[in-house]
Every structure is written in structure tokens, then in C-alpha cells.
Amino acid sequence: MNSIYENIIASKAEGKKLLAVLIDPDKMLIVNVKQFITKVNLSIATHIFVGGSEVGEGLTEKLVFEIKKHTQLPVVLFPGDIIQITNKADGILFLSLISGRNPDYLIGKHVQAVSKLKDTQLQILPTGYILIENGKQTAVERVSCTEPIKRSDLKHLVETAKAGELLGLKLIYLEAGSGATHAIEAHIIQKVKEELNIPLIVGGGIRTKNVLDATYKAGADVVVIGTAFEENESFFNEIKNHENIY
Ligand code: 1GP
């Protein structure tokens, strides 16, 4: 156990909802970090996730170093590849892409990551990552060469999440893909939530406060939002009045 995970567990027990702002090192210029993080600090965000499907070598470390200068929030790597691992962050989602059948993303990259992780103090969060189809091909799908699970295949989706829990993974992440045209529907989140005992992360395509509220209400313990903040920083203000309706 580590403190980031303990805090997620404690928040889940109290019904306190968590929000991770996702920053893609490919899209965020270092010169803009200070003003962006100032907004994050003033918002309801509880975590900062850093990562992307295709990030150039060294960019993640520079970005995390800059972010850490301006915030006390935990910074968690959400890596698309082992080159994004850096000791400058606080933790890492150690993702196994359990919706897919590509051995590299199920276990191969993880084996390669061990020697890098040994030299870090990163808190490791073993996470079952489930990609859900979204009407168009996502970057994760393309890079990992895997098929997402169809929204209509609810039984398979729920059983995939449960299998992840039974394997000992500590978190399940339902992913519609960055910039998804439609977020994961409440009934899907509810069904997965009903079967799980471990915390549930949901992300992809959440762009309005109504959808954010619905995602929490359906059972997400942590919501991840990237694109909505990238495109429109005033979204931080729109979600300010966090209703305690969950
Ligand atoms: C992507 O779930 C995250 O991995 C966030 O998605 O960029 O659509 O908010 P958005």
C-alpha cells in the first residue's frame, strides 16, 4: 500500500469523489505550466495525471519537474510507454491493458519497466485498463494494436473488470479514449461498479458538468479529464460548484 492509494481508498469509503486533470506532455508547453497549474490548484482537482499515447523521450520528466514546482497535488504518471517513467512524479498507474490481447501491453512492457522502476521512489498503482469503443479509432487502440470492448457487450466488459480485480489489480480504469465523442454512459459504469470492490476510474470525453456529475453518480471514484481543460480553461470554473449529490 502507498499513500496515494490509501487516500483513494479512504475517499471511496467516505464517498468523496476525486478528479484527476490529465496533462499530455506532447500538448503542454513548459512556459504555460505555471498559469495552468494555478488554475488546477484553485479547482476541485485532487490529482494531476501526466501521460499520453505517443510522447517524445525526455518530455515527461521536464513537464513533471515544472508541475511539481507549482503544486502540492499528487502527480501520477499515466504512461503510454516506459520512456515516460520518471522519478520526478509521486506515483505511476502501472497499467495492464486487460481489454486487449496484446501481450506487450498485458505484461511485456511491465517486465521492461522493472529495471527503471527499481531506481525510483514512485508509488506503484497496479491498474486494469479497459478501453471501450467510441465510434472512432483512439490513439490507445492504434498504438497498442488492440480492439476496444464494445459498449453493447456489457457482460464481457463487467467480467473483464472483475477478472482484473480477481488478479489482484488495485484499480480499474474505464477509458473511452482521449477526446472521445461520447463519454461512457452511466448504465455501463453502474454495472461495472456493482461487481467491483476496488476503486473505479473513468475517463474519456467528459466535457460538461452534467456528464461529470452523472459519471460520479453512476459510481466513478476518480474521474479523469484532459481535453476539456486543454480546449477551454474556463471549464475549471464551470465545475467549481461541486454538488454533494453522490
Ligand atoms: C484519456 O481518460 C482520459 O486517457 C481523458 O480523456 O482527454 O477526453 O478528457 P479526455
py3Dmol code that shows the C-alpha trace and the ligand (Angstrom):
import py3Dmol

protein = """\
ATOM      1  CA  MET A   1       0.000   0.000   0.000  1.00  0.00           C
ATOM      2  CA  ASN A   2       1.109   3.572  -0.533  1.00  0.00           C
ATOM      3  CA  SER A   3      -0.273   6.939   0.425  1.00  0.00           C
ATOM      4  CA  ILE A   4      -1.821   7.799  -2.951  1.00  0.00           C
ATOM      5  CA  TYR A   5      -3.699   4.500  -2.963  1.00  0.00           C
ATOM      6  CA  GLU A   6      -4.620   4.775   0.713  1.00  0.00           C
ATOM      7  CA  ASN A   7      -6.097   8.202   0.032  1.00  0.00           C
ATOM      8  CA  ILE A   8      -8.145   6.841  -2.862  1.00  0.00           C
ATOM      9  CA  ILE A   9      -9.429   4.016  -0.659  1.00  0.00           C
ATOM     10  CA  ALA A  10     -10.246   6.450   2.169  1.00  0.00           C
ATOM     11  CA  SER A  11     -12.065   8.791  -0.234  1.00  0.00           C
ATOM     12  CA  LYS A  12     -14.043   5.874  -1.646  1.00  0.00           C
ATOM     13  CA  ALA A  13     -15.089   4.852   1.860  1.00  0.00           C
ATOM     14  CA  GLU A  14     -16.206   8.410   2.643  1.00  0.00           C
ATOM     15  CA  GLY A  15     -17.930   8.844  -0.724  1.00  0.00           C
ATOM     16  CA  LYS A  16     -15.583  11.735  -1.555  1.00  0.00           C
ATOM     17  CA  LYS A  17     -15.144  11.968  -5.305  1.00  0.00           C
ATOM     18  CA  LEU A  18     -11.731  12.579  -6.848  1.00  0.00           C
ATOM     19  CA  LEU A  19     -10.819  14.441 -10.021  1.00  0.00           C
ATOM     20  CA  ALA A  20      -7.588  13.965 -11.955  1.00  0.00           C
ATOM     21  CA  VAL A  21      -6.564  16.583 -14.500  1.00  0.00           C
ATOM     22  CA  LEU A  22      -4.696  14.836 -17.311  1.00  0.00           C
ATOM     23  CA  ILE A  23      -1.817  16.708 -18.906  1.00  0.00           C
ATOM     24  CA  ASP A  24      -0.278  15.383 -22.113  1.00  0.00           C
ATOM     25  CA  PRO A  25       3.441  16.265 -22.353  1.00  0.00           C
ATOM     26  CA  ASP A  26       3.058  16.469 -26.123  1.00  0.00           C
ATOM     27  CA  LYS A  27       0.481  19.225 -25.859  1.00  0.00           C
ATOM     28  CA  MET A  28       1.549  21.309 -22.835  1.00  0.00           C
ATOM     29  CA  LEU A  29       4.315  23.875 -23.328  1.00  0.00           C
ATOM     30  CA  ILE A  30       6.596  24.318 -20.314  1.00  0.00           C
ATOM     31  CA  VAL A  31       6.057  28.106 -20.439  1.00  0.00           C
ATOM     32  CA  ASN A  32       2.320  27.601 -19.918  1.00  0.00           C
ATOM     33  CA  VAL A  33       2.599  25.210 -16.976  1.00  0.00           C
ATOM     34  CA  LYS A  34       2.607  27.799 -14.175  1.00  0.00           C
ATOM     35  CA  GLN A  35      -0.613  29.532 -15.180  1.00  0.00           C
ATOM     36  CA  PHE A  36      -2.368  26.234 -15.982  1.00  0.00           C
ATOM     37  CA  ILE A  37      -1.374  24.660 -12.659  1.00  0.00           C
ATOM     38  CA  THR A  38      -2.500  27.795 -10.807  1.00  0.00           C
ATOM     39  CA  LYS A  39      -5.977  27.111 -12.207  1.00  0.00           C
ATOM     40  CA  VAL A  40      -5.749  23.433 -11.288  1.00  0.00           C
ATOM     41  CA  ASN A  41      -4.794  24.390  -7.711  1.00  0.00           C
ATOM     42  CA  LEU A  42      -7.844  26.637  -7.411  1.00  0.00           C
ATOM     43  CA  SER A  43     -10.173  23.999  -8.822  1.00  0.00           C
ATOM     44  CA  ILE A  44     -11.767  20.873  -7.332  1.00  0.00           C
ATOM     45  CA  ALA A  45      -8.979  18.717  -8.832  1.00  0.00           C
ATOM     46  CA  THR A  46      -7.360  16.291  -6.394  1.00  0.00           C
ATOM     47  CA  HIS A  47      -4.708  14.710  -8.635  1.00  0.00           C
ATOM     48  CA  ILE A  48      -2.654  15.514 -11.708  1.00  0.00           C
ATOM     49  CA  PHE A  49      -2.082  12.703 -14.181  1.00  0.00           C
ATOM     50  CA  VAL A  50       0.681  13.085 -16.767  1.00  0.00           C
ATOM     51  CA  GLY A  51       0.933  10.993 -19.893  1.00  0.00           C
ATOM     52  CA  GLY A  52      -0.034  10.323 -23.459  1.00  0.00           C
ATOM     53  CA  SER A  53      -0.020   7.584 -26.044  1.00  0.00           C
ATOM     54  CA  GLU A  54       2.878   8.996 -28.043  1.00  0.00           C
ATOM     55  CA  VAL A  55       5.236  11.230 -26.090  1.00  0.00           C
ATOM     56  CA  GLY A  56       8.810  12.081 -27.113  1.00  0.00           C
ATOM     57  CA  GLU A  57      11.703  10.979 -24.898  1.00  0.00           C
ATOM     58  CA  GLY A  58      12.506  13.326 -22.002  1.00  0.00           C
ATOM     59  CA  LEU A  59       9.360  15.470 -22.339  1.00  0.00           C
ATOM     60  CA  THR A  60       7.536  13.853 -19.411  1.00  0.00           C
ATOM     61  CA  GLU A  61      10.386  14.383 -16.972  1.00  0.00           C
ATOM     62  CA  LYS A  62      10.729  18.080 -17.893  1.00  0.00           C
ATOM     63  CA  LEU A  63       6.990  18.608 -17.585  1.00  0.00           C
ATOM     64  CA  VAL A  64       6.636  16.815 -14.242  1.00  0.00           C
ATOM     65  CA  PHE A  65       9.607  18.741 -12.838  1.00  0.00           C
ATOM     66  CA  GLU A  66       7.904  22.018 -13.781  1.00  0.00           C
ATOM     67  CA  ILE A  67       4.467  20.940 -12.483  1.00  0.00           C
ATOM     68  CA  LYS A  68       5.909  19.928  -9.104  1.00  0.00           C
ATOM     69  CA  LYS A  69       7.295  23.458  -8.641  1.00  0.00           C
ATOM     70  CA  HIS A  70       3.768  24.841  -8.588  1.00  0.00           C
ATOM     71  CA  THR A  71       1.528  22.347  -6.801  1.00  0.00           C
ATOM     72  CA  GLN A  72       1.160  20.142  -3.749  1.00  0.00           C
ATOM     73  CA  LEU A  73      -1.277  17.825  -5.535  1.00  0.00           C
ATOM     74  CA  PRO A  74      -0.017  14.284  -6.178  1.00  0.00           C
ATOM     75  CA  VAL A  75       1.396  13.890  -9.671  1.00  0.00           C
ATOM     76  CA  VAL A  76       0.766  10.435 -11.099  1.00  0.00           C
ATOM     77  CA  LEU A  77       2.246   9.102 -14.330  1.00  0.00           C
ATOM     78  CA  PHE A  78      -0.252   7.682 -16.785  1.00  0.00           C
ATOM     79  CA  PRO A  79       2.298   6.353 -19.261  1.00  0.00           C
ATOM     80  CA  GLY A  80       1.751   5.125 -22.782  1.00  0.00           C
ATOM     81  CA  ASP A  81       5.264   3.705 -22.760  1.00  0.00           C
ATOM     82  CA  ILE A  82       8.181   3.021 -20.434  1.00  0.00           C
ATOM     83  CA  ILE A  83      10.096   6.060 -21.735  1.00  0.00           C
ATOM     84  CA  GLN A  84       7.588   8.179 -19.798  1.00  0.00           C
ATOM     85  CA  ILE A  85       8.722   6.807 -16.427  1.00  0.00           C
ATOM     86  CA  THR A  86      10.375   9.460 -14.269  1.00  0.00           C
ATOM     87  CA  ASN A  87      11.305   9.627 -10.624  1.00  0.00           C
ATOM     88  CA  LYS A  88      10.129  13.261 -10.521  1.00  0.00           C
ATOM     89  CA  ALA A  89       6.497  12.160 -10.127  1.00  0.00           C
ATOM     90  CA  ASP A  90       4.875  10.772  -6.986  1.00  0.00           C
ATOM     91  CA  GLY A  91       3.230   7.696  -8.415  1.00  0.00           C
ATOM     92  CA  ILE A  92       2.516   5.690 -11.523  1.00  0.00           C
ATOM     93  CA  LEU A  93      -0.544   3.915 -12.858  1.00  0.00           C
ATOM     94  CA  PHE A  94       1.055   0.569 -13.686  1.00  0.00           C
ATOM     95  CA  LEU A  95      -1.417  -0.179 -16.447  1.00  0.00           C
ATOM     96  CA  SER A  96      -2.262  -3.562 -17.833  1.00  0.00           C
ATOM     97  CA  LEU A  97      -4.464  -3.203 -20.917  1.00  0.00           C
ATOM     98  CA  ILE A  98      -6.841  -6.008 -19.951  1.00  0.00           C
ATOM     99  CA  SER A  99      -9.419  -5.204 -22.636  1.00  0.00           C
ATOM    100  CA  GLY A 100      -6.845  -6.153 -25.268  1.00  0.00           C
ATOM    101  CA  ARG A 101      -4.946  -9.277 -26.172  1.00  0.00           C
ATOM    102  CA  ASN A 102      -1.567  -7.805 -26.953  1.00  0.00           C
ATOM    103  CA  PRO A 103       0.958  -9.485 -24.599  1.00  0.00           C
ATOM    104  CA  ASP A 104       3.241  -6.431 -24.710  1.00  0.00           C
ATOM    105  CA  TYR A 105       0.563  -4.287 -23.069  1.00  0.00           C
ATOM    106  CA  LEU A 106      -0.630  -7.039 -20.734  1.00  0.00           C
ATOM    107  CA  ILE A 107       2.798  -7.917 -19.276  1.00  0.00           C
ATOM    108  CA  GLY A 108       5.673  -7.290 -21.721  1.00  0.00           C
ATOM    109  CA  LYS A 109       6.194  -3.549 -21.152  1.00  0.00           C
ATOM    110  CA  HIS A 110       5.892  -4.166 -17.416  1.00  0.00           C
ATOM    111  CA  VAL A 111       8.813  -6.547 -17.421  1.00  0.00           C
ATOM    112  CA  GLN A 112      10.865  -3.940 -19.316  1.00  0.00           C
ATOM    113  CA  ALA A 113       9.810  -1.286 -16.791  1.00  0.00           C
ATOM    114  CA  VAL A 114      11.114  -3.133 -13.730  1.00  0.00           C
ATOM    115  CA  SER A 115      14.738  -2.023 -14.017  1.00  0.00           C
ATOM    116  CA  LYS A 116      13.597   1.610 -14.422  1.00  0.00           C
ATOM    117  CA  LEU A 117      11.162   1.428 -11.515  1.00  0.00           C
ATOM    118  CA  LYS A 118      13.813  -0.056  -9.217  1.00  0.00           C
ATOM    119  CA  ASP A 119      15.697   3.239  -9.316  1.00  0.00           C
ATOM    120  CA  THR A 120      12.656   5.336  -8.397  1.00  0.00           C
ATOM    121  CA  GLN A 121      10.592   6.079  -5.312  1.00  0.00           C
ATOM    122  CA  LEU A 122       7.381   6.038  -7.354  1.00  0.00           C
ATOM    123  CA  GLN A 123       4.257   4.728  -5.640  1.00  0.00           C
ATOM    124  CA  ILE A 124       3.006   1.981  -7.897  1.00  0.00           C
ATOM    125  CA  LEU A 125      -0.710   1.665  -8.579  1.00  0.00           C
ATOM    126  CA  PRO A 126      -1.467  -1.611 -10.426  1.00  0.00           C
ATOM    127  CA  THR A 127      -4.373  -0.735 -12.702  1.00  0.00           C
ATOM    128  CA  GLY A 128      -6.571  -2.758 -15.037  1.00  0.00           C
ATOM    129  CA  TYR A 129      -7.030  -0.524 -18.067  1.00  0.00           C
ATOM    130  CA  ILE A 130     -10.160  -1.191 -20.119  1.00  0.00           C
ATOM    131  CA  LEU A 131     -10.629   0.512 -23.449  1.00  0.00           C
ATOM    132  CA  ILE A 132     -14.243   0.924 -24.528  1.00  0.00           C
ATOM    133  CA  GLU A 133     -15.225   1.596 -28.123  1.00  0.00           C
ATOM    134  CA  ASN A 134     -16.073   5.101 -29.007  1.00  0.00           C
ATOM    135  CA  GLY A 135     -17.191   5.168 -32.638  1.00  0.00           C
ATOM    136  CA  LYS A 136     -13.741   6.102 -33.896  1.00  0.00           C
ATOM    137  CA  GLN A 137     -10.260   4.686 -33.505  1.00  0.00           C
ATOM    138  CA  THR A 138      -8.456   6.049 -30.448  1.00  0.00           C
ATOM    139  CA  ALA A 139      -4.715   6.596 -30.033  1.00  0.00           C
ATOM    140  CA  VAL A 140      -4.543   3.794 -27.437  1.00  0.00           C
ATOM    141  CA  GLU A 141      -6.165   1.405 -29.897  1.00  0.00           C
ATOM    142  CA  ARG A 142      -3.767   2.364 -32.673  1.00  0.00           C
ATOM    143  CA  VAL A 143      -0.601   2.297 -30.578  1.00  0.00           C
ATOM    144  CA  SER A 144      -1.450  -0.896 -28.679  1.00  0.00           C
ATOM    145  CA  CYS A 145      -2.885  -2.689 -31.751  1.00  0.00           C
ATOM    146  CA  THR A 146      -5.812  -3.925 -29.651  1.00  0.00           C
ATOM    147  CA  GLU A 147      -9.574  -3.912 -30.058  1.00  0.00           C
ATOM    148  CA  PRO A 148     -11.665  -1.993 -27.537  1.00  0.00           C
ATOM    149  CA  ILE A 149     -14.652  -3.701 -25.899  1.00  0.00           C
ATOM    150  CA  LYS A 150     -17.999  -2.846 -27.499  1.00  0.00           C
ATOM    151  CA  ARG A 151     -20.430  -0.835 -25.365  1.00  0.00           C
ATOM    152  CA  SER A 152     -23.122  -3.351 -26.173  1.00  0.00           C
ATOM    153  CA  ASP A 153     -21.003  -6.203 -24.826  1.00  0.00           C
ATOM    154  CA  LEU A 154     -21.747  -5.303 -21.235  1.00  0.00           C
ATOM    155  CA  LYS A 155     -21.331  -8.803 -19.811  1.00  0.00           C
ATOM    156  CA  HIS A 156     -17.824  -9.119 -21.262  1.00  0.00           C
ATOM    157  CA  LEU A 157     -16.947  -5.638 -20.068  1.00  0.00           C
ATOM    158  CA  VAL A 158     -18.093  -6.278 -16.498  1.00  0.00           C
ATOM    159  CA  GLU A 159     -16.378  -9.672 -16.392  1.00  0.00           C
ATOM    160  CA  THR A 160     -13.140  -8.160 -17.719  1.00  0.00           C
ATOM    161  CA  ALA A 161     -13.175  -5.607 -14.889  1.00  0.00           C
ATOM    162  CA  LYS A 162     -13.931  -8.326 -12.337  1.00  0.00           C
ATOM    163  CA  ALA A 163     -11.161 -10.556 -13.699  1.00  0.00           C
ATOM    164  CA  GLY A 164      -8.765  -7.635 -13.199  1.00  0.00           C
ATOM    165  CA  GLU A 165      -9.827  -7.357  -9.579  1.00  0.00           C
ATOM    166  CA  LEU A 166      -9.504 -11.109  -9.050  1.00  0.00           C
ATOM    167  CA  LEU A 167      -5.982 -10.981 -10.482  1.00  0.00           C
ATOM    168  CA  GLY A 168      -5.108  -8.560  -7.693  1.00  0.00           C
ATOM    169  CA  LEU A 169      -5.092  -5.283  -9.605  1.00  0.00           C
ATOM    170  CA  LYS A 170      -5.820  -2.356  -7.277  1.00  0.00           C
ATOM    171  CA  LEU A 171      -7.780  -0.064  -9.587  1.00  0.00           C
ATOM    172  CA  ILE A 172      -9.936  -0.423 -12.685  1.00  0.00           C
ATOM    173  CA  TYR A 173      -9.860   2.349 -15.300  1.00  0.00           C
ATOM    174  CA  LEU A 174     -12.713   2.522 -17.836  1.00  0.00           C
ATOM    175  CA  GLU A 175     -11.394   4.503 -20.795  1.00  0.00           C
ATOM    176  CA  ALA A 176     -13.390   5.879 -23.714  1.00  0.00           C
ATOM    177  CA  GLY A 177     -10.224   7.442 -25.146  1.00  0.00           C
ATOM    178  CA  SER A 178      -8.911  10.974 -25.071  1.00  0.00           C
ATOM    179  CA  GLY A 179     -11.262  13.351 -26.833  1.00  0.00           C
ATOM    180  CA  ALA A 180     -13.949  10.664 -27.167  1.00  0.00           C
ATOM    181  CA  THR A 181     -17.082  11.996 -28.812  1.00  0.00           C
ATOM    182  CA  HIS A 182     -19.234  10.435 -26.139  1.00  0.00           C
ATOM    183  CA  ALA A 183     -18.281   9.611 -22.592  1.00  0.00           C
ATOM    184  CA  ILE A 184     -19.001   6.227 -21.017  1.00  0.00           C
ATOM    185  CA  GLU A 185     -22.717   6.018 -20.216  1.00  0.00           C
ATOM    186  CA  ALA A 186     -23.956   5.859 -16.638  1.00  0.00           C
ATOM    187  CA  HIS A 187     -25.549   2.414 -17.018  1.00  0.00           C
ATOM    188  CA  ILE A 188     -22.182   0.905 -18.034  1.00  0.00           C
ATOM    189  CA  ILE A 189     -20.393   2.496 -15.087  1.00  0.00           C
ATOM    190  CA  GLN A 190     -23.148   1.320 -12.735  1.00  0.00           C
ATOM    191  CA  LYS A 191     -22.948  -2.281 -13.907  1.00  0.00           C
ATOM    192  CA  VAL A 192     -19.165  -2.404 -13.520  1.00  0.00           C
ATOM    193  CA  LYS A 193     -19.360  -0.689 -10.147  1.00  0.00           C
ATOM    194  CA  GLU A 194     -21.891  -3.209  -8.830  1.00  0.00           C
ATOM    195  CA  GLU A 195     -19.377  -6.026  -9.344  1.00  0.00           C
ATOM    196  CA  LEU A 196     -16.238  -4.305  -8.090  1.00  0.00           C
ATOM    197  CA  ASN A 197     -14.788  -3.871  -4.635  1.00  0.00           C
ATOM    198  CA  ILE A 198     -11.766  -1.860  -5.766  1.00  0.00           C
ATOM    199  CA  PRO A 199     -11.902   1.821  -6.801  1.00  0.00           C
ATOM    200  CA  LEU A 200     -13.118   2.724 -10.282  1.00  0.00           C
ATOM    201  CA  ILE A 201     -11.525   5.363 -12.510  1.00  0.00           C
ATOM    202  CA  VAL A 202     -13.499   6.670 -15.506  1.00  0.00           C
ATOM    203  CA  GLY A 203     -12.231   8.933 -18.293  1.00  0.00           C
ATOM    204  CA  GLY A 204     -12.571   9.976 -21.905  1.00  0.00           C
ATOM    205  CA  GLY A 205     -14.855  12.549 -23.474  1.00  0.00           C
ATOM    206  CA  ILE A 206     -16.157  14.200 -20.292  1.00  0.00           C
ATOM    207  CA  ARG A 207     -16.740  17.823 -21.266  1.00  0.00           C
ATOM    208  CA  THR A 208     -19.672  19.126 -19.236  1.00  0.00           C
ATOM    209  CA  LYS A 209     -20.553  19.394 -15.583  1.00  0.00           C
ATOM    210  CA  ASN A 210     -23.706  17.354 -16.161  1.00  0.00           C
ATOM    211  CA  VAL A 211     -21.724  14.454 -17.585  1.00  0.00           C
ATOM    212  CA  LEU A 212     -19.170  14.761 -14.776  1.00  0.00           C
ATOM    213  CA  ASP A 213     -21.937  14.628 -12.158  1.00  0.00           C
ATOM    214  CA  ALA A 214     -23.602  11.682 -13.914  1.00  0.00           C
ATOM    215  CA  THR A 215     -20.271   9.825 -14.043  1.00  0.00           C
ATOM    216  CA  TYR A 216     -19.745  10.271 -10.307  1.00  0.00           C
ATOM    217  CA  LYS A 217     -23.328   9.414  -9.518  1.00  0.00           C
ATOM    218  CA  ALA A 218     -23.053   6.188 -11.523  1.00  0.00           C
ATOM    219  CA  GLY A 219     -20.130   5.107  -9.353  1.00  0.00           C
ATOM    220  CA  ALA A 220     -16.829   6.516 -10.576  1.00  0.00           C
ATOM    221  CA  ASP A 221     -14.478   7.120  -7.650  1.00  0.00           C
ATOM    222  CA  VAL A 222     -11.949   9.027  -9.756  1.00  0.00           C
ATOM    223  CA  VAL A 223     -12.762  10.913 -12.954  1.00  0.00           C
ATOM    224  CA  VAL A 224     -10.022  11.852 -15.415  1.00  0.00           C
ATOM    225  CA  ILE A 225     -10.433  14.918 -17.650  1.00  0.00           C
ATOM    226  CA  GLY A 226      -7.868  16.188 -20.135  1.00  0.00           C
ATOM    227  CA  THR A 227      -9.270  17.552 -23.381  1.00  0.00           C
ATOM    228  CA  ALA A 228     -11.996  19.743 -21.835  1.00  0.00           C
ATOM    229  CA  PHE A 229      -9.361  21.655 -19.830  1.00  0.00           C
ATOM    230  CA  GLU A 230      -6.930  21.790 -22.763  1.00  0.00           C
ATOM    231  CA  GLU A 231      -9.553  23.302 -25.053  1.00  0.00           C
ATOM    232  CA  ASN A 232     -11.236  25.607 -22.583  1.00  0.00           C
ATOM    233  CA  GLU A 233      -9.661  26.519 -19.257  1.00  0.00           C
ATOM    234  CA  SER A 234     -12.891  28.188 -18.141  1.00  0.00           C
ATOM    235  CA  PHE A 235     -14.169  24.628 -17.658  1.00  0.00           C
ATOM    236  CA  PHE A 236     -12.347  24.794 -14.298  1.00  0.00           C
ATOM    237  CA  ASN A 237     -14.884  27.472 -13.245  1.00  0.00           C
ATOM    238  CA  GLU A 238     -17.858  25.582 -14.641  1.00  0.00           C
ATOM    239  CA  ILE A 239     -17.223  22.618 -12.357  1.00  0.00           C
ATOM    240  CA  LYS A 240     -16.364  24.727  -9.320  1.00  0.00           C
ATOM    241  CA  ASN A 241     -19.659  24.261  -7.541  1.00  0.00           C
ATOM    242  CA  HIS A 242     -19.217  20.619  -6.864  1.00  0.00           C
ATOM    243  CA  GLU A 243     -22.578  19.311  -5.690  1.00  0.00           C
ATOM    244  CA  ASN A 244     -22.510  16.738  -2.964  1.00  0.00           C
ATOM    245  CA  ILE A 245     -25.137  14.643  -4.608  1.00  0.00           C
ATOM    246  CA  TYR A 246     -23.318  11.399  -4.856  1.00  0.00           C
TER     247      TYR A 246
END
"""
ligand_1 = """\
10
1GP
C -7.794 9.961 -21.647
O -9.395 9.384 -19.997
C -8.509 10.375 -20.404
O -6.907 8.944 -21.422
C -9.133 11.720 -20.530
O -9.868 11.863 -21.708
O -8.998 13.906 -22.803
O -11.278 13.078 -23.324
O -10.803 14.118 -21.130
P -10.268 13.316 -22.272
"""
view = py3Dmol.view(width=600, height=400)
view.addModel(protein, "pdb")
view.setStyle({"model": 0}, {"cartoon": {"style": "trace"}})
view.addModel(ligand_1, "xyz")
view.setStyle({"model": 1}, {"stick": {}})
view.zoomTo()
view.show()
